[in-house]
């Protein structure tokens, strides 16, 4: 192992110990020195696939300590995170020689590697065409794999979500994004809001106003929010590339960056733009906002109150989401677009204001630089991107 670690670094590795009920397999998977050695054998963007055995065995593999409900899977995930892996994903496979559903975990050294895992169907087809040697007949040489199979891998089995959310204490996002629970808190957008000139100040453009009283704790437009305009990582990359070359891309860039928000859960920059009136919600300067995203609320937990006026690099959320969460992996789209909770009572006629500080928290430098832009806008020293673009035209 020492020689291999010193002289070779692999891009990927598959650990196929198969029977995870054997004591020696369990001891290896929960041995930090062994997992760290595997980590060190990979190159900077390497990944490893662990075969954990049948789904039923994984679910029944509880910790022997009866004082905790933590499963051995949780201990294994903690170990992967501790040695340095940045992203993990669980999937099941049924096309093996032995019958049944089998569990696999992919551990990635870099979060950016998620981009390859979350490719869309067209990207998967193109990748297979160019990376797999074609057969003489012209058909793909893979018997049980195509773009639909890969898309299935991207969504963990429901039983793992149930098992994960049944832990005590329950992970916070299991409750926050429980649609059956929050449906009764929903405030539909179509009849309760109106768009008009913002009251924030000169140069703030359009804003969204309530036409009725809305109590604290309500959630705005659940059904409308979950259908945004999605700008995939590959599309975003093309927009970045052609931004300064083709004038027409400037219009789309202003649309996605001015009205949308950036996120990196798929491995690299992507955007979502709300396809409803919430896209006109302005930033509440000096902390004067009355709605906030679920993730924004979570990121501010246990932190002293701060605004664009006093934000520092230390406010950057070092950890944006749980390292291991079958729930969020099954609802990654909902997590990315997020939901907006009313943080204080809103009166009819009030403008709806949000906190933009965490709209650009993909990278620490951009988080701080964008917060300074918000500060200048709030202080009347600058106008927003949309206002500037519209005045230039």
N, C-alpha and C positions, 0 to 999 in steps of 0.2 A: 504494500500500500504506500509506503514512504517513497519508493522509486516511482510508482505510478503518479503520485501526487506531485512529485518534483519535476518530472520530465514530460508529462502529458496532461492536457486539459481538454476534456471532452465537451462537445456542444450539447449532447444529450445522452441520457443513460436510462435504461429500464431495469428496475429491480424486481425480478419475478420469483419471489420465494414461495408463491402460490398458496400454501396452507398456513394461514395466519393463526390457526388454532394451536400450532406447535409452539412449545415453550421457547425454543431457540429463535424462532422467527420473531416472537413477541419481544424477546430480550434484545434482539438486534434493532428492531424498530424503535424501541424506547431507550436505546443506548446513545447518549449524546456524542461520545467519541466516534462511534460508527457513523452517525448521521453527519457529523462535522467533517469526517474524512471524505464522505461522498460529496459534500458541498465543495470541499477544496479541490476535488478532482475535476470539477466543471469549469469551463471558461467563464468569462464575465457575464455572458448572456446565456449560460447553460441552463438546462432543466433536467429534471429526473422524474420518471414515472414509477410510482410504487404500486405493486399489485397487493391488495389487502385481503383478497379472498372473497368468499360469498357475502352478499349483502346481509343475509341473516346473521352471519358470524360477526360482522362488523357492528351491527346494531346491538347484539347481545354481549359485546365485549365491554362490560362495565368494570369500573375500578373495584378492586377487592375491598377497599376501605368503605364500609357501609355508611360512614359519616358524611360522605359526599356523593352527589349524583353525577360528578364529573366522570365521563367515560374515558377509556384508554385512547379513543380517537382524539379527545380534547388534549390529552397529555402529548400525544404524537404531534398534533398541530402546534402546540406550544413549543415543542422541541425544534420543529422545522423553523419556526419564527426566531427562536433564540440563536440558532446557528447562523442566521443571516438571510434565509429565503424571504423574498418580498411578496410573493403571491402564490396561492395554492388554489387548486380547483379539483373538485371531486366529480367523477362520472362513473357510469355503470356500462358494462359490456356483456352481451349474451351470446356472442358468436365465438365461443371457445369450444375446445374439444369436449370439455365436461359440461353437462347441462346446468342451467341455472344462471342467475344474474350475479356478475362479479364486479367488485368495486376497485377502482383505480384512483389514485391521487397524483396530480401533476404539481410539482413544486418548482418554482421559477426563481432564479437568482435576481432577475430584474423585473420590475412591474411592467416595463415596456414590452416584455415578451407576451403579455396578454393580447397584444395586437394580432399575433399569429393565431391565437386560440379563438378569438372572436371575429374572424373574418366572415363576411357574408357569403351567400351561396355562390355568387358570380366569382368572387375572389378565390374561393376554395377550388372551383372548377379550373380556373386559370392556373393556380398554383399546382394542382395535380397534373395538368397538361404539360407544364414545363419542368417539373421536378421528378416525375415518375417516368421511367423508361417505357415507351409504348410497346405493346405486343405486336407480332407480325400481322394479326388480324385487324389491328387498329383499335380494338376495344381495350378498356382499362384493365390492367392485370390484377386488380383488387377484387376479391370476391364479395367482401362484406363491408365495403367502405365507399361512400360517395359524399357529396355535399350535404345531403339530408342526414346522413349518419353523423357527420361532424357537427351539424347544427343541433342534433340531439345530445351530443356530448356537452354542449355549452350550457345545458340546463340540468342540474343535478336531480336525482330521483326525489319524488315528493316525500318518501319515507325519511330521507335525511333532513329535510326541512322540519318535519314533524318532530323528529328526535332532537334536533338542535334547539327548537323553540320550547321543548318540554323540560329543558334544564332549569335548575333552580340556583340563583335567580334567572328568570327568563331574559334573554338578550333584548335590549331596549328596542331595536328595530322591528322585532317580531310583533310588538304591540303597536308601535307607531304606524307601521304600514299594513296593519290588519284592516283591510277594506270593509269587512263586515262590521267591524267596530266603529270605524270613522264615518261610515256612510250616513249615519244619523246626524253627523255634525256638518254635513255638506251644505254649502250655500251656492246654488247654481248661478252661473255667470250671466245667463241670457236675460234675466228679468230684474236683477238686483244692482246693476252697475251701469254707468254711462261714461263715455269718453268725451272729454272737453279739454280746453287749455289748462295746463297745470297751474296750481297755486304756489308751487315751490319757489318760483322766481323767474326773472327774465332769462330767456334762453333755455328753459327747461322743457319746452315743447308741450306735447300732449300728456294728459294724466288720466287716471281712472278714479271715479268717484262713486261712493255708495249711494243708493237711492232708498235705503232702509237701514234701520239700526241692526248691527251685527254684534252678537255677544262674543266676548273673549272665549277662546278655545274652539271656535268654529274653524272649518277647513274650506277654503275657497275652490269651487269648481273642480271637484275630484274627477268627474267623468270627462270634462273638457280638457283638463290638464294632462291626462295620460295619452293624448294624441298630438304630440308636438311635431314640428318640422325637424327632422333628424339629419344632421350633416355628419356623415361617417368619417372616421379617421383618414381613409384614403382620399375622400373628397376634400376634406380640410387641407390635406397636404398639397393637393393640386391648386386649391385656391391660394394658399400661401405662396406656392411656386410662381403662379402666373399673376400674382397681385400687382406687381410693378411692371409687368410686360404688356398686359391687355387691359385697356381701359374699362371694358365691360365687367371685369371681375371686381372692380372697385365697388360697384353697386351691390353685388351680392355679398362682398366682404362686409360692407357697412351694415347690411341687413343682418347677417348672422352674428357679427360682433357687437353691433349697436343694440339690437333687440334680443339677442340670445345670450347664452352663457357657455363658457368653456368647461369641459371636464375631460378626465383622462382614464376613466375606469376601463376603457377598451384598449389600453396600452399606450396610446398617444393622443394628441389633441383631437378633440371632436367638439361639435356644438349641438345644442338644442335650442330651438326658438319656439316659444309657446304660440300655438296656432289659435289664440283666443285673445280677449281683451286684457288679460293679465300681462301681455307683452308691453302694455302702456304704463305699467306701474313704475313710478319714479323712486329714486333713493331718498330715504328720510334722513336729512342732514342732522348732525349733532345728536344722533340717536333717536330722532323723532319719527320712528317708524311704528306702524301698527300691525304689520304682518311679518312673518319670518318663515323661512324654509325649515323643514324638519332637521335637515343636516346642519343648518346654521344654528338652530337652537342647541343641538347636541355639541357643536364645536365650541360654543360659548359657555358651556356648563362648567362650573367651578372656576370661572375666570372673572376678574374684576371688570366692571363695565368699561367699555372703550368704544370710541367712534372713529370716523375718518380723521378727526382732529388730533388724536393722540395715539393712533395705532403705531406699533413698532414691529420689527421682524419677529419679536418673541411671540406675537399673537398668531403667527403662521401655524396652522394645525399640522403638526408633524405626522399625525396618523389620521388619514381621512376616512377610513372605514375599517371594520374589523378584519384581521388577517384571514380568519376562516369563518365563513358565514354561508352555509347552504341556502339560507333564507334569502339573503341579498343576491346570491348568484342566480336564484330562481326568479328574482324580481329586479334584476339589474336595471331594466328600463325604467321602472317606477322609481328606483333609487336615484337614477341619473336626472330624470326630469323633476323629481321631488314634488312635494305638496306644501302649500302655504297655510300656516296656522295663524289665526288672529291672536295677537299677543296682548291686546287691550281692547276694551269695548269701543266700537266704532259707531258714530252717530250718522244718521242720514245727512248727506251733503259733505261728509268728510272725504278728503282725498286718501286713497289707498297708497301707502308708502311702505317700501321694503328696505332691507339692509343689504346693500350691494357688496359689502366688504368681502364676503366669501363667494362671490360670483366668479372670481378669478384666483382661486387658491390652488391651482394645479402645481405651481412652482413658487418657491419662496420669493424670488426676485420680482416676478410679475405680480404676485400678491401685494407686495409693498409698493411697487411703482404705480399700480392701478389705484391703490388706496390714496396715494398722493394726488392722482388725477381727480378723484372724488373730492378730496379736500379743497383743491383749487376751484372746482365747480361750485362746491357749497359756499366758498368764500367770494364768489363772483369774479374770479380771476380767469375763468375758462368756461367754455360751453361744452355740452356733451357731443358725442360723435354724430348722432342723428341730426341734432340742431345745426351743427357745423356743415354736414353734408348737404342738408336741405338749403341752407343759406348760400352755399357755394353754387348751387344749381339755380 
